[in-house]
Structure formats: structure tokens, C-alpha cells
Amino acid sequence: MAPTTTAKHTTTPEMFRNGVFIIQVGKETKEDFTVHRSIAGACSSYFEAALKEDGFKEGVEGIIHLKTEDAKVFEHLVCWMYTGKLPDQPTEGNNIDLLCELWLLADRYGVILLMNQALEGLSEEIYKTSSMPFAMMPKIYENTLAESGLRCFCIYAIGRTIPSSDIIKLDTAGWSREAERDLLRAVALRCGIMPREQLWASGLGSYLTAGTPVEGKKK
């Protein structure tokens, strides 16, 4: 059964007593993030496995290299590990692209709580700003599976709230044929236009990622 609400990540004093390690992000320009082992392991199934005594060589040595990640996005993951909070709303524009990026990053490293919290934040951004994740659709389809909560939610949001006349004019350059087909299917299945507030109020249960968060497992 899909989750019906988003649990929140919290830290405890004990998490700060188990030492730190370095996550080095980037290839050409590297940025180091110093993170407590217990906090990273509690948030992420990837780091939980990497930091075990019989885990990855890098984890044993105290430095993990993530050459393909964007340090600016990864910084928000590290902040979330300690605060459990999504990025602040910018003074101009919105966080739609960043929240999509955070969901994809969290998906790669098994951070279920952040995946669900980012999707909840994305829904709220759509409701507040009347914006849609058009620019992120190529990247979302390139990095997710067909049943992905982020992919399904974005297609549903666009297909159910954008008037048909605007759908026809929509610039889908860079979209895969699969994305275009899914959007047309979403438009064909709808019964009238769904107001954005109704979309937001209808709940996200079917789009959240099911599973036991790492911090909820018995040690």
C-alpha cells in the first residue's frame, strides 16, 4: 500500500557521537562535505551500506567520491540530513526545478523520506505559483522508471490542469516520445480541467515512495 503521508526526518544527540566522514562531490571542481556517519547512515540506504565496517573501501577510509553529482544540489541534501527541511522559498521564481533535482538525487541514494518530502513540496509549489516542471521533464524521464512517483505525478499534474489549447502549444522539445505519449494519455483520460487547488487537495498517497526509511529500521 502506498504511503498516505510524509514522515519527517529528525536527528538525535547520539547521531553526533559516531565520528564524521567526507563526501567529495564533483569531478573538475570538487567540493567537500563533512557529515556525521550516523546521520548519513540514518538517512540513506546507500551511505548506510557504504559506511559499514565491511562496506565500501571509500567508507572505511573516510572519504566517498561522487564525481557525477552537482555540489549545489547535494548541499541541499546535506542540509536536509541535519534539519529535515526543504530549501527556503526564493524571493523570485520558485523551487520547482530544485525540488525535482532533490527527488532524483534522493532516489539515487535511497533517501526515501526526502523523496516523499520533495514531492509534497513540489505539489505545494505548483499550487502556490501555478508553475509546472516543464523544463525538468526530459531529465525526469531519463532518470526514472515508468512507475516512478515523480514521473507519474508530473505528467498527471500537467495533463490534468493545463487547458487542451495550451497543451497543443506546449513546447516539448527535448521530451522523449514516451513522455509525449504519457502526456497525451493523461489529457485523453481526464474529464474536464482539474483546478490546481483540487489537484493539491486530492492527496499524494499514490505518488509517494513506499518502503521503510533507514532510520526506522532496528539496529
C-alpha positions, 0 to 999 in steps of 0.5 A: 500500500502506498504511503498516505503521508510524509514522515519527517526526518529528525536527528538525535544527540547520539547521531553526533557521537559516531565520528564524521566522514567526507563526501567529495562531490564533483569531478573538475571542481570538487567540493567537500562535505563533512557529515556525521556517519550516523546521520548519513547512515540514518538517512540513506540506504546507500551511505548506510551500506557504504559506511559499514565496517565491511562496506565500501573501501571509500567508507572505511577510509573516510572519504566517498567520491561522487564525481557525477553529482552537482555540489549545489544540489547535494548541499541541499541534501546535506542540509536536509540530513541535519534539519529535515527541511526543504530549501527556503522559498526564493524571493523570485521564481520558485523551487520547482526545478530544485525540488525535482533535482532533490527527488532524483538525487534522493532516489539515487541514494535511497533517501526515501523520506526526502523523496516523499518530502520533495514531492509534497513540496513540489505539489505545494509549489505548483499550487502556490505559483501555478508553475509546472516542471516543464523544463525538468521533464526530459531529465525526469524521464531519463532518470526514472522508471515508468512507475516512478512517483515523480514521473507519474505525478508530473505528467498527471499534474500537467495533463490534468490542469493545463487547458487542451489549447495550451497543451497543443502549444506546449513546447516539448522539445527535448521530451522523449516520445514516451513522455509525449505519449504519457502526456497525451494519455493523461489529457485523453483520460481526464474529464474536464480541467482539474483546478490546481487547488483540487489537484493539491487537495486530492492527496499524494498517497499514490505518488509517494515512495513506499518502503521503510526509511533507514532510520526506522529500521532496528539496529 
